[in-house]
């Protein structure tokens, strides 16, 4: 009979740990939280100092019954949930639900699920850290207050079923702000000039890029500026002014944190953040490895630290020496140092055993598990290796007052690039560059002139949004993926080819939040709240003090919004469209993908059809009305009402104005009109643009 009971969250974790412990231990999974706030009500007693009212989660009755039965048989109970705030809170609620106060119970944590780590954790068993529990509880209470107080306001303003969140609303605002930046962006013209030069010992022409007058880098703003530069270069003498040889060092990358893992898995493996975390969880909890049994392959996956334990560094150094040579070992002074802002509760994400290379475990892993493990393994190994060294040769050529330049590089020492290349950089060679000498006179073989236009800010991808949230101090490693998943599931944003776009309903929610609750979606306010949660976890701030200070302003903002929104409450707008079934004038309603037409006779008549909002612009192709439409994924665009017969569409708002230079239709960019043909690039200030933009 087992005398010791170990309780973990997941069956996979239980299976792994069970193999490390003897027959005196029984390991059971709770399947996550067993208690939570009720869904049907706020569950926070505002009048009783914000005391939370926890209930048993529906469906957990059988699990709790099995746990209680096991508790009765055990002499000692170990709560072995994940080593973070959420895990600490799960242990606390297990203790309460199983009534362990008078039992012999302890809390154990481990950063990796290996035999040594698990056994050492039992030797270092401790009490539940109530500071971490309070930090999680504060986050839960704050999020519940925001969600349950603000969401009804959104129902009144837009439609039922919408939600607001302390972090999700800020993430939505970031995407909406970027959308506005892109829509308002006006491209600026510029040119590049390359000179193809030959002569001397060169067998083929070499391309040199125009850089300016030699003292200052010069941008070529337009065709006129380009022609002025060219005017003195056709018959000029091209002389090799200088040749410089140098070395460029490229530092090894840092090991993965949660954020950087999500970003790299997105760019290299095309994984969504939620998929990355799901597969990483599997690698952490344990995989059956031939000859090793079930072991966790990576350390804990929710971390913002780049710290590596001394034991792991020593193991990596030995592996690198044995497989690459001592010269490949990284300089200890150049290795990761932890930022003071980081919690540093855990190590960086790394393999638990550096001798278990991806090739050795490939047969036991699924394709996605292997790809992610390989990424984590190679990144860690690279982080402990020496930097790469490039030999660089730069050649400058002068003609009159103009300077042209070319350069070539090659890897002198590959260092960490032997296992991990961030951007496939293997250097670049320029044929014939070594045949040049200072003072050589070259001949012009021709110019390459190219017109370009500046590009708007890049749209957010999941990876870029995670990076931005981390840089702004919004959320923590455990919240990035759930936050993005929530606003995607709510259809506030949509994803097309990795890029995130705001939907009509997401734009409406953000406008309401900006109007009524500007503080809640303020980036600095949210980042400061995260800092306060950290201080609660450290035990320097009382969690109820934070909530007491937060709630009055929230309550006042909600009451003010309710009063103001009542006077401007949006009623169903009656359209000129007639119901095909009963003949009533149809009304405009909001759905997950924006507006639609519905019969006001609901529920007797359930007829609906798409709503196309006219913008007062005629189609430049067929003369029909241009209307606002949405893609299947909810992205807004402008199309002809006569589709599919007419295929006109535009992502930017078109206007009735014609370009005076090329005759094509103009589009609205901020308070300006811009030619829809980017190569034309004509721009003008126009009142029509201001009106259309509003």
HELIX and SHEET records of a PDB file:
HELIX    1   1 UNK A   11  UNK A   18  1                                   8    
HELIX    2   2 UNK A   46  UNK A   48  5                                   3    
HELIX    3   3 UNK A   61  UNK A   73  1                                  13    
HELIX    4   4 UNK A   85  UNK A   97  1                                  13    
HELIX    5   5 UNK A  115  UNK A  123  1                                   9    
HELIX    6   6 UNK A  130  UNK A  157  1                                  28    
HELIX    7   7 UNK A  168  UNK A  184  1                                  17    
HELIX    8   8 UNK A  223  UNK A  230  1                                   8    
HELIX    9   9 UNK A  258  UNK A  269  1                                  12    
HELIX   10  10 UNK A  273  UNK A  285  1                                  13    
HELIX   11  11 UNK A  310  UNK A  323  1                                  14    
HELIX   12  12 UNK A  326  UNK A  328  5                                   3    
HELIX   13  13 UNK A  332  UNK A  334  5                                   3    
HELIX   14  14 UNK A  358  UNK A  361  1                                   4    
HELIX   15  15 UNK A  362  UNK A  364  5                                   3    
HELIX   16  16 UNK A  367  UNK A  383  1                                  17    
HELIX   17  17 UNK A  415  UNK A  418  5                                   4    
HELIX   18  18 UNK A  433  UNK A  435  5                                   3    
HELIX   19  19 UNK A  462  UNK A  472  1                                  11    
HELIX   20  20 UNK A  480  UNK A  489  1                                  10    
HELIX   21  21 UNK A  504  UNK A  516  1                                  13    
HELIX   22  22 UNK A  523  UNK A  538  1                                  16    
HELIX   23  23 UNK A  543  UNK A  567  1                                  25    
HELIX   24  24 UNK A  687  UNK A  693  1                                   7    
SHEET    1   A 4 UNK A  25  UNK A  29  0                                        
SHEET    2   A 4 UNK A   4  UNK A   8  1                                        
SHEET    3   A 4 UNK A  76  UNK A  79  1                                        
SHEET    4   A 4 UNK A 105  UNK A 107  1                                        
SHEET    1   B 2 UNK A  35  UNK A  37  0                                        
SHEET    2   B 2 UNK A  54  UNK A  56 -1                                        
SHEET    1   C 2 UNK A  44  UNK A  45  0                                        
SHEET    2   C 2 UNK A  51  UNK A  52 -1                                        
SHEET    1   D 7 UNK A 427  UNK A 428  0                                        
SHEET    2   D 7 UNK A 402  UNK A 413 -1                                        
SHEET    3   D 7 UNK A 206  UNK A 212 -1                                        
SHEET    4   D 7 UNK A 189  UNK A 198 -1                                        
SHEET    5   D 7 UNK A 441  UNK A 453 -1                                        
SHEET    6   D 7 UNK A 238  UNK A 250 -1                                        
SHEET    7   D 7 UNK A 388  UNK A 399 -1                                        
SHEET    1   E 2 UNK A 287  UNK A 289  0                                        
SHEET    2   E 2 UNK A 293  UNK A 295 -1                                        
SHEET    1   F 2 UNK A 493  UNK A 496  0                                        
SHEET    2   F 2 UNK A 499  UNK A 502 -1                                        
SHEET    1   G 4 UNK A 573  UNK A 578  0                                        
SHEET    2   G 4 UNK A 585  UNK A 591 -1                                        
SHEET    3   G 4 UNK A 594  UNK A 598 -1                                        
SHEET    4   G 4 UNK A 608  UNK A 610 -1                                        
SHEET    1   H 4 UNK A 613  UNK A 618  0                                        
SHEET    2   H 4 UNK A 625  UNK A 630 -1                                        
SHEET    3   H 4 UNK A 636  UNK A 640 -1                                        
SHEET    4   H 4 UNK A 649  UNK A 650 -1                                        
SHEET    1   I 4 UNK A 654  UNK A 658  0                                        
SHEET    2   I 4 UNK A 665  UNK A 669 -1                                        
SHEET    3   I 4 UNK A 672  UNK A 675 -1                                        
SHEET    4   I 4 UNK A 683  UNK A 685 -1                                        
END                                                                             
